[in-house]
Amino acid sequence: MSGGWARTPAGSAWKRERGFGVGAWVRIGRASQVSGASVRALRYYEDEGLITPGRLANGYRDYCPSTVAAVVRVRSLLEAGLPVRLVRELLPHLIGGGRLLRRAVFGSL
């Protein structure tokens, strides 16, 4: 996956390329296709508290574009060798493409 995990794929072009309409949410199968994570991995990420998809009245998971973007970040961090525990701690600091994390580590640059 080019571009690295630091870039948040939240732009409208990213959404259109992946089948999201304005304000669109997708079910787990489409979220799997878009993010590259298996359905099983998506359920695991939820169980571990790494993502929180919405739920429909019938109990189906429903993923918004920002949750799918979080899945892409999670996958990148796990593929880089970070343990789930550390990924869980880092995720809140990665909002905005990692700007908060860079600020926390390097100060205001």
Order of alpha helices (4+ residues) and beta strands (2+ residues): alpha-beta-alpha-alpha-beta-beta-alpha-alpha-alpha
